[in-house]
Structures are given as C-alpha cells and as structure tokens.
Amino acid sequence: MALNKTLESKLKNLPTTPGVYFHKNKAGQIIYVGKALNLKNRVRQYFRSNSKFDPKTKALIADIEDTDWMQTESEIDALFLEAEMIKRYMPKYNILLRDDKSLVYIRININSDYPTVTLTRHPLDDKARYFGPYLSSLSVKRALKSLRPIFPYAINNNKALKRVNISYHLGLDPGLEEGKTSLSDYRHNLRQLIRILEGKRNSLVKDIEAEMKHFAQLEDYQKAAKARNKLIALKGLSQKIMFSDYDFIDLSKDHALDEIVRLFNLKKAPARIEGYDISHMSGKEVVASMVVFKNAVSDKTSYRRFKIKIDRNNDFYNMNEVISRRFALRNIKSWGLPDLVLIDGGKGQLGAALKARNAQKVKVPFIGLAKKEELVIIDKLGSNITLNLDYLKKLNGYKTETPEFFSVKLPTNSNILKLLQRIRDESHRFAISYHSLLKTKKMTLSAIDAIPGIGPKTKKALLSKYASIQEVQAESISGLSKVIPADKARKIKSYFIE
C-alpha cells in the first residue's frame, strides 16, 4: 500500500505507550477505532505488505488516508476509551462492536448489608456503584484479580452460611460470615478499592502511609504491618493493568472536543460536560437527570438524579428548578463547576435553564440540543459562547437565527454532533430509568395506602427498603420492625393475613 507523506510521517512518530487510534478516510471521517497496548507496534501492522488480513481489514486499509491517536496511562484506560469512542463515532468498520453485548461494568453495592463486587453487562439504577463500560471482560477480570488480594471482597452473598469459604483463607474474601471483618471495616476497604477504580491511587497511597504511621505510633503493629503490605502491593500495580486517572488523556487529540473548542471559541477543551433532561408522565413523578462526561467519556459515578419538588406538567418550570438546585452553593462545593452544559431541548428549555443559572450568578456556557431536527441552540447573549461562523462553514454546517437565538445545523456525521447526541441520549436514558423506577414503586406499593393507621412516613420508610408489595407481604413482623415501629409492622401483617 502506497502511503501519503502525512501518514508516513505520523507512523514514524507513533509512541510505544498504550492508547486508542483512529483511522480516517479522505474526507477526514473516522472509519475505525482500535485500542493498543503498544500504539507503535499495533498501528504499523496495518501497513505491512506481507501481513495476512481478512477481507474486512483489507477494505479498511484501502480506505485509510490518515491516522491519529490518543495516549493513555494503561491498557485498561485504552479499553474504556475505545468503547466510548466507538459508541460515539459509530465507525463503519467497527460493525462487530456496534451493539452493547460486549460491554461490561464493575458493580459494587457498597451500601448493602453484605457488599459484593461483580461484573455485569446491564447497569441498573439500584443505588450500587458502577464503573465502566469496558470492552474486554477478560482484561477487567485480570485487573480485579490483581486488586482483590490487596482489597479483599466478596463476589457472592454468603450471609446465610455459618462458615467462611476458602476465599477467606486465601486472603481474597473479608469473611463476614464469621465476623472476621466488621461491616464498617469492609466498607472502608471497598472505598479504598473504589478510589483505585476512579484513578486516585496517588492520593490513596498517601492516606495509607499516614494510616501506617498512625498505627505505629499507637504501637498497633499488626495494623501497621497490614497498611505497609498494602503500600508495597499498590506500588507493584504499576507493572500490571491499572485503572488510571482520565485527566492524563491529551484532550487536544479528541476530535469532538477539538471541534467544540473551535466552533464555540472556547479557551480550552471542556474537561467536564454535564447533560440534563426531564422525564414525567403527564406531570406525574417528575424527575430530572444530570449526566457527566469527563474528557468526553461518560463518568457514571458522577451522575445525579433529582425528584422535582412539586409535580407539574411544565418542562420549563422543571428545568429551571433542577438547574437552580444543581448550581446551589453546596452542590458547587461538592461537585465543582462544569466547563459546558447541554440541555435536552430547544429555545424554551434553554431559556429556562439560563434564567436559573443567572440567578445563581454562574457563567458556565450553556447550549441546547433540539430533538426534532437535531439543532444546536445557542442564546446569543446568555450562552456565554461566540459562534465561529468560518469554522461552522468548514464543518459544512449552517445557522438560522432570530433576534435572541442561533439554531445551528451540523452534518449528521460530524464528530461534535455525535458527542452531543451521545450526552443527550444518555441524559434521556438516565431520566427515563429514574421516572420508571418511581412509577413502579408507586404502583406496586399503592395497596399500603388502604391500611388504616399507616401514613406517609411509614410508607416512605417501606419504599426505601422494599421494591414491591409482595416483598412487604412476605416479610416477617420482626423484619418489618427493623424498618418501621413494631406496632405498625403488626398492623400491616394483620391487614394482609385477614
């Protein structure tokens, strides 16, 4: 294959680090996304004349006009980033990865009375913590295998068993069955594991070092030795598959973020983008979602959901409330500020959101994405964005305008639109899932309203514990008494028995 000079030059400068690469055609469109443990070795394989490829790969190679890449800190970061980029750009040669069957998440139900760490392909809104998605379950399993001896965790709920299993004796399980580890200590251990998954290894190492010194001063040498062993093991993980901080990714190499910076004349790439949507059924069980994309990659651990205080069939009012609550001072302190906000909706929703933002005296850029024609909506004065008309033309897009708004039409295959659609669709999915959860709970537990002497506070307590009326009926009086007062528990059981 004869290479053009630009591509030939790039192949010479490929790094030997892990990362994700992007093959592009003559039009500059991304046609394939792949991951590599060693970018230099992997990408160069495509252009070796003596290599034997299948027909699909041969067709891909013939279509490649340019290649770009993003370096990551580890192979696991590359796996995660590859999955996100494929979902966003939908390259035509990644056909086998277009469904989500291969994606896997790490699930930690840390608030359970018997927490476990498991893998799943279907994350739920069940108050558990999810990390991912990752494309290779094998690589994730290998990573967890390296982490489990350092942070022992259970993979099954063995609460009913009276004796610890063999995993405890191998140093892999906390041994909750016999009280070998207290629940509070186990959760502390899981919180440390979560910090590793979130890429906060360096700060965790410092904290464990402080723990070790503290225990040594107290002459608790057994705990000091455990902390020391953790430190040694953590430092050894740098030679294995790791979960690193996405902040190390070079954002300037992300095609969609680069287009956002140019089109909106931003000073820097938006490292944190938040998306918002409203969901309800005729003004009932009104909820809102906040999804977060860090470095253009979904960060499910930062997602938040809101129950609108007063149900109204008015999306402008609802959007105004959620933005007001998001940018309250306490939440700004807890979550920080985004670099860009995307509102699911047109001029009305964007205007309501901007009114709430301005009331909080925040100057974060806001845009909307209207579903029907996929128009990017910009408030000329309020969005804190200056539209680059020359770059819009270069993207083969165009604008229409009113005295207050720009409506920007981008090509369906543009990188920036794909990212915005991905964020919008994720906020829509998350909002609908929360609305459905509330609606189901309301329907399944409505029978409790008919029980004399059972008021809203008791019902709320039951809702927080049980998912259906069947679970309440099946529970014993002693079990219910752990959630509500004993006299209320007896009333409920008596009602259903009669």
C-alpha positions in Angstrom: 0.0 0.0 0.0 1.4 3.4 -1.0 1.3 5.8 1.9 0.8 9.6 1.6 3.6 11.7 3.1 1.5 12.9 6.1 0.5 9.3 7.1 4.1 8.1 6.5 5.4 10.8 8.8 2.9 10.1 11.5 3.7 6.4 11.5 7.3 7.3 12.3 6.3 9.3 15.4 3.9 6.8 17.0 4.6 6.3 20.7 5.1 2.9 22.3 2.6 3.6 25.1 -1.0 2.2 25.4 -3.7 4.2 23.7 -6.6 4.4 21.2 -6.1 5.0 17.5 -8.4 6.5 14.9 -8.2 5.6 11.2 -9.8 8.2 8.9 -10.7 8.4 5.2 -10.1 11.1 2.6 -13.0 13.1 3.9 -11.4 13.1 7.4 -14.2 10.9 8.8 -13.3 8.4 11.4 -13.9 4.9 9.9 -12.3 2.7 12.6 -11.4 3.0 16.3 -9.0 0.5 17.9 -7.0 0.1 21.1 -3.4 -0.9 21.6 -1.1 -1.9 24.4 1.7 -0.5 22.2 0.5 2.0 19.7 3.6 1.9 17.5 3.5 -1.8 17.0 -0.3 -2.1 16.6 -0.9 0.7 14.1 2.1 -0.2 11.9 0.8 -3.7 11.5 -1.9 -2.4 9.2 0.6 -1.2 6.7 3.0 -4.2 6.4 2.8 -5.6 2.9 3.4 -9.2 4.0 0.6 -9.3 6.6 -2.3 -11.6 6.0 -5.7 -9.9 6.6 -9.3 -10.8 6.3 -11.4 -9.1 3.6 -12.9 -6.6 6.1 -9.5 -5.5 7.2 -8.2 -5.2 3.6 -11.1 -3.0 2.8 -10.4 -0.9 5.8 -6.7 -0.4 4.9 -7.6 0.6 1.4 -9.8 3.3 2.9 -7.3 4.7 5.3 -6.0 8.2 4.4 -4.9 9.4 7.8 -4.4 8.1 11.4 -4.5 9.8 14.8 -4.2 8.6 18.3 -4.7 9.3 22.0 -2.2 8.0 24.6 -3.5 6.6 27.9 -1.8 5.7 31.1 -2.6 2.0 30.9 -4.2 -0.8 28.8 -7.5 -0.6 30.8 -7.8 3.1 30.1 -7.4 2.2 26.4 -10.1 -0.4 26.7 -12.5 2.0 28.3 -11.8 4.8 25.9 -12.1 2.6 22.8 -15.6 1.6 23.9 -16.7 5.2 24.4 -15.3 6.3 21.1 -16.9 3.5 19.1 -20.3 4.3 20.7 -19.8 8.0 19.9 -18.4 7.9 16.3 -20.0 4.6 15.2 -17.2 3.9 12.6 -18.4 1.8 9.7 -15.6 -0.8 10.2 -16.4 -1.4 13.8 -19.6 -3.3 12.9 -18.9 -6.1 15.4 -18.8 -3.6 18.2 -22.0 -1.6 17.3 -24.2 -3.4 19.8 -23.5 -3.3 23.6 -23.3 -7.0 24.1 -19.6 -6.9 24.7 -19.6 -4.0 27.2 -19.0 -4.9 30.9 -19.3 -2.9 34.1 -17.9 -3.4 37.6 -20.7 -3.2 40.1 -20.1 -2.5 43.9 -23.2 -2.4 46.1 -21.3 -0.8 49.0 -24.4 0.2 50.9 -25.7 -3.4 51.2 -25.5 -5.3 54.5 -23.4 -7.8 52.5 -21.5 -5.8 49.8 -20.2 -7.7 46.8 -18.0 -6.8 43.7 -19.3 -8.3 40.5 -19.3 -7.8 36.7 -22.5 -7.1 34.8 -23.5 -6.1 31.3 -26.7 -4.3 32.4 -26.2 -1.5 34.9 -29.4 -0.6 36.8 -30.5 2.4 38.9 -30.3 0.3 42.1 -28.0 2.6 44.3 -25.0 0.4 43.5 -21.8 2.0 42.2 -20.9 1.2 38.5 -17.6 1.6 36.8 -17.1 1.2 33.1 -18.1 0.4 30.4 -15.1 -1.8 29.4 -15.0 -3.7 26.1 -12.9 -6.7 27.3 -14.3 -8.6 30.2 -11.1 -10.7 30.2 -8.9 -7.6 30.9 -11.2 -6.4 33.6 -11.1 -9.8 35.3 -7.3 -9.8 35.1 -7.3 -6.3 36.7 -9.6 -7.3 39.5 -7.6 -10.4 40.1 -4.6 -8.2 40.8 -6.6 -5.9 43.1 -8.5 -8.5 45.1 -5.6 -9.7 47.3 -4.9 -6.0 48.3 -8.6 -5.2 48.9 -10.4 -8.5 49.7 -14.0 -8.5 48.7 -16.9 -10.9 48.4 -18.3 -11.9 45.0 -21.4 -13.7 46.3 -23.8 -13.0 49.2 -22.9 -15.8 51.6 -24.7 -14.2 54.5 -26.7 -17.4 55.2 -23.6 -19.5 55.5 -22.2 -20.1 59.0 -18.6 -20.7 58.0 -16.2 -18.7 55.8 -15.4 -20.0 52.4 -12.0 -20.9 51.0 -11.5 -17.4 49.5 -11.2 -16.0 53.0 -8.3 -18.4 53.8 -6.6 -17.4 50.5 -6.8 -13.7 51.6 -9.4 -12.8 49.0 -12.6 -12.5 51.0 -13.4 -10.4 54.1 -15.1 -13.3 56.0 -18.3 -11.5 57.0 -20.0 -14.8 57.7 -17.9 -15.4 60.9 -17.3 -11.7 61.6 -13.7 -12.0 60.6 -14.1 -8.4 59.3 -16.6 -5.9 60.6 -19.0 -4.4 58.1 -17.6 -0.9 58.7 -14.0 -2.1 58.1 -15.1 -3.9 55.0 -16.8 -0.8 53.6 -13.7 1.2 54.4 -11.7 -1.4 52.3 -14.2 -1.1 49.4 -14.0 2.7 49.5 -10.2 2.3 49.0 -10.8 -0.1 46.1 -13.2 2.5 44.6 -10.5 5.1 44.7 -8.3 2.8 42.7 -11.1 2.4 40.1 -11.6 6.2 40.0 -7.9 6.7 39.3 -7.0 8.2 42.7 -4.1 5.8 43.5 -1.6 8.5 44.4 -3.8 10.2 47.0 -4.8 6.7 48.4 -1.1 5.8 48.8 -0.5 9.0 50.8 -3.5 8.2 53.0 -2.4 4.6 53.7 1.1 5.9 54.5 -0.5 8.2 57.1 -2.5 5.3 58.5 0.6 3.2 58.8 2.4 5.9 60.8 -0.6 6.4 62.9 -0.9 2.7 63.9 2.9 2.6 64.5 2.6 5.5 66.9 -0.2 3.7 68.7 2.1 0.6 68.8 -0.6 -1.3 66.9 2.0 -3.1 64.9 -0.4 -5.6 63.3 -2.5 -2.9 61.6 0.7 -1.0 60.7 2.0 -4.1 59.0 -1.2 -4.5 57.1 -1.0 -0.9 55.9 2.6 -1.5 54.9 1.8 -4.6 52.9 -1.0 -2.7 51.1 1.6 0.0 50.1 4.0 -2.5 48.7 1.3 -4.2 46.7 -0.1 -0.9 45.4 3.3 0.3 44.2 3.7 -3.0 42.4 0.5 -2.5 40.5 2.3 0.0 38.2 3.6 -3.1 36.3 0.1 -4.5 35.9 -3.2 -3.5 34.3 -4.4 -0.4 36.2 -7.3 2.0 36.4 -5.7 5.4 35.8 -6.9 8.9 36.0 -8.5 10.1 32.8 -7.2 13.6 33.3 -3.9 12.4 31.9 -5.5 11.9 28.5 -4.5 14.6 26.0 -7.8 16.3 25.3 -6.4 18.1 22.3 -6.4 14.8 20.4 -10.1 14.2 20.9 -11.7 15.2 17.6 -15.1 16.1 19.0 -13.7 18.3 21.8 -11.4 20.0 19.3 -14.4 20.8 17.2 -16.3 22.2 20.2 -13.4 24.5 21.1 -13.1 25.8 17.6 -16.9 26.2 16.9 -17.7 27.9 20.2 -14.4 29.8 20.5 -13.7 28.3 23.9 -10.4 28.9 25.7 -9.8 25.3 26.4 -11.3 21.8 25.8 -14.3 21.2 28.2 -13.0 18.6 30.6 -16.4 18.2 32.3 -19.6 18.4 30.3 -22.9 17.9 32.0 -26.2 16.9 30.3 -29.7 17.5 31.7 -33.1 16.1 30.8 -36.6 16.0 32.3 -38.9 12.9 32.4 -42.5 12.5 33.6 -45.9 11.2 32.6 -48.5 14.0 32.2 -46.8 15.9 35.0 -46.7 12.9 37.5 -43.5 11.6 39.1 -41.4 14.4 37.6 -37.7 13.8 37.7 -34.5 15.2 36.2 -31.2 13.7 35.3 -27.6 15.0 35.4 -25.1 13.0 33.4 -21.4 13.8 33.4 -18.8 13.3 30.7 -15.2 13.8 31.8 -12.8 14.3 29.0 -15.7 13.4 26.6 -16.1 10.0 28.4 -19.2 9.1 30.5 -18.4 9.1 34.2 -21.4 7.2 35.7 -20.1 7.7 39.3 -20.7 11.4 38.9 -24.3 11.0 37.6 -27.0 12.6 39.8 -30.8 12.4 39.7 -33.4 14.9 41.0 -37.0 14.5 42.1 -38.8 17.7 41.3 -40.4 19.0 44.5 -43.9 19.8 43.1 -45.2 17.7 40.1 -46.0 20.0 37.2 -46.6 19.3 33.5 -44.3 22.2 32.6 -40.8 21.3 31.4 -39.7 24.9 31.5 -40.5 25.2 35.2 -39.0 21.7 35.9 -35.7 22.6 34.1 -35.5 25.9 35.9 -35.8 24.0 39.3 -33.2 21.4 38.6 -30.6 23.9 37.3 -31.3 26.1 40.3 -30.6 23.1 42.6 -27.5 22.0 40.7 -25.9 25.4 40.9 -26.7 26.0 44.6 -23.6 26.8 46.5 -23.5 23.5 48.4 -23.5 21.5 45.2 -20.9 23.7 43.5 -18.7 23.0 46.5 -19.4 19.2 46.3 -19.3 18.7 42.6 -17.4 21.6 41.2 -18.4 23.5 38.1 -18.8 22.0 34.6 -17.0 23.5 31.6 -20.1 23.2 29.4 -23.8 22.3 30.0 -26.0 20.6 27.4 -29.8 21.0 27.8 -32.0 18.4 26.2 -34.5 20.7 24.4 -34.9 23.8 22.4 -35.2 27.5 23.0 -37.8 27.2 25.8 -35.8 24.7 27.9 -32.5 26.5 27.3 -34.1 29.8 28.2 -35.5 28.4 31.5 -32.1 26.8 32.3 -30.2 30.1 31.6 -32.6 32.0 33.9 -31.8 29.6 36.7 -28.1 29.7 36.0 -28.1 33.5 36.0 -29.9 33.7 39.3 -27.1 31.7 40.8 -24.5 34.1 39.3 -22.7 31.4 37.4 -21.1 32.0 34.0 -20.8 28.4 32.6 -21.5 28.1 28.9 -25.0 26.5 28.1 -26.3 25.1 24.8 -29.4 23.1 23.9 -29.9 20.3 21.5 -33.4 20.2 20.0 -34.5 16.6 19.2 -36.7 17.0 16.1 -34.1 18.4 13.7 -31.0 17.9 15.9 -30.3 21.6 16.1 -27.8 23.1 18.4 -29.5 26.0 20.2 -27.4 29.0 21.3 -28.7 32.0 23.2 -26.8 35.0 21.6 -26.4 36.8 24.9 -26.9 34.2 27.6 -25.0 31.1 26.4 -21.5 32.7 27.0 -20.5 31.4 23.6 -19.3 33.1 20.5 -20.1 31.1 17.3 -17.2 30.7 14.9 -19.0 31.1 11.6 -15.9 30.4 9.5 -15.4 27.1 11.2 -19.1 26.3 11.0 -18.8 26.6 7.2 -15.7 24.4 7.2 -17.8 21.7 9.0 -20.3 22.0 6.2 -22.9 23.3 8.7 -25.1 26.4 8.7 -27.2 28.6 11.0 -30.5 30.3 11.1 -31.3 33.0 13.7 -33.9 35.0 15.5 -33.1 38.2 17.4 -32.3 36.1 20.5 -31.1 32.7 19.3 -28.8 30.9 16.8 -30.0 27.5 15.6 -27.0 25.6 14.3 -27.4 22.6 11.9 -24.4 20.3 11.7 -23.8 17.3 9.4 -25.0 14.1 10.9 -21.6 12.6 10.6 -19.8 15.4 12.3 -17.8 14.5 15.4 -19.2 17.3 17.5 -22.8 16.3 16.8 -22.1 12.7 17.7 -20.7 13.7 21.1 -23.6 16.0 21.8 -26.1 13.3 20.8 -24.3 10.8 23.0 -24.6 13.1 26.0 -28.2 14.0 25.2 -29.2 10.4 24.7 -27.5 9.3 28.0 -29.3 12.1 30.0 -32.6 11.0 28.4 -32.0 7.3 29.3 -31.0 8.1 32.8 -34.0 10.4 33.4 -36.5 7.8 32.0 -35.0 5.0 34.1 -35.5 7.0 37.3 -39.0 8.0 36.3 -39.9 4.4 35.6 -38.4 3.3 39.0 -40.6 5.8 40.9 -43.7 5.0 38.9 -43.2 1.2 39.5 -42.7 1.7 43.2 -45.8 3.9 43.5 -47.9 1.3 41.6 -46.6 -1.8 43.5 -46.9 -0.2 47.0 -50.2 1.6 46.5 -52.0 -1.1 48.5 -50.3 0.2 51.6 -52.5 3.4 51.4 -55.5 1.3 52.2 -54.2 0.1 55.6 -55.7 2.1 58.5 -53.1 3.9 60.6 -50.3 3.7 58.0 -49.3 7.2 57.0 -46.8 8.8 54.5 -43.7 8.5 56.8 -44.2 4.7 57.3 -44.9 4.3 53.6 -41.7 6.2 52.7 -39.7 4.0 55.1 -41.1 0.9 53.4 -40.3 2.3 49.9 -36.7 2.8 50.8 -36.4 -0.9 51.8 -38.8 -2.9 49.7 -39.3 -2.9 45.9 -42.8 -4.4 45.8 -45.9 -5.1 47.8 -45.1 -8.8 47.5 -41.9 -8.2 49.4 -43.7 -6.4 52.2 -46.3 -9.3 52.4 -43.5 -11.9 52.6 -41.6 -10.1 55.3 -41.9 -11.2 58.9 -43.1 -8.9 61.7 -39.5 -8.9 63.1 -38.1 -8.0 59.7 -40.6 -5.1 59.2 -39.9 -3.9 62.8 -36.3 -3.2 61.7 -37.7 -0.7 59.2 -40.8 0.7 60.9 -42.2 0.7 64.5 -43.3 -2.7 65.8 -46.9 -1.7 66.2 -47.1 -0.5 62.6 -45.5 -3.8 61.5 -48.2 -5.8 63.3 -50.9 -3.7 61.7 -49.5 -4.4 58.2 -49.1 -8.1 58.8 -52.6 -8.4 60.4 -54.1 -6.5 57.4 -52.7 -8.9 54.8 -53.5 -12.0 56.8 -57.1 -11.0 57.1 
